Amino acid sequence: MMKYRRIRDLREDADLTQKQLGEAINVPQRTYAYYENGERMVPPHVLCALADFYGVSVDYLLERTDQKK
């Protein structure tokens, strides 16, 4: 399973806790922690919610590109 470093980095850059971000995208804190640690795959609807929240592309979140948009 892959680690989602960018979702952690973006959250930390925004000075948000996992709980705060989870509430913003309607995901429990524990589930969000599993995503960040790579213990669970992030489902497409959550990836889209994160991309919308941060104003970046899903490809950026998945490290398929270094361009945010």
N, C-alpha and C positions, 0 to 999 in steps of 0.2 A: 504494500500500500504506500502511496506517496504522501509526503508531508506537504502541506499547503503553506509554505513559508510566506508567500505574499499576503495571504489573508491575515496572518499574525502581524507581519510588518506594518501593513496598512492600519490595522487596529491600534497597534502601539503608537504609530505616528500620530494618530488622531486622539491619543490619550484616553482611550476607551477601555473599559474592562470587558471581559468576555460576557458578563451579565448584561452590561449596557448594550453591547452590540447585538446580543441574542434578542433582547427586548425590541430593538429597532427593526430586526428582520423576522421577528416572531419565531424564534428558535430557542429552546431551553439552553441555559448556560452550559450544562453538562454535555449536551449534544454538540454545541458549538465547540467546546474544548476537544471533543473527539475528532471533529473535522480538522481543527488546527494541528493536532498531534498526528494526524494521518491514521487514526484508529478506525475511522469510518470514511467512506467516500462521500464527498459533498454532492447531494443530488442537484440536478439541473436547476430546479426552481430556487434553490438556495444560492447557487452560483449566480443566477440572474439577479437575485435580491442584493447580493453583495456587490456585484458590478454596478447596479443602479445606485446603491448607497454611496459608494466611493467615486462614482463617475468614471469608471474604467471599463475596459472590455473583459469579457470572460477569458479570452485568450491571455490577457495580461495576468489575471489571477492564476491561471494554470501554467504560467511561465512559458507559453508558446511564443510570446513576443515580449520585447522590452518597451514597446510603445503602449502607453496607457490607454489611448483611444483607438 
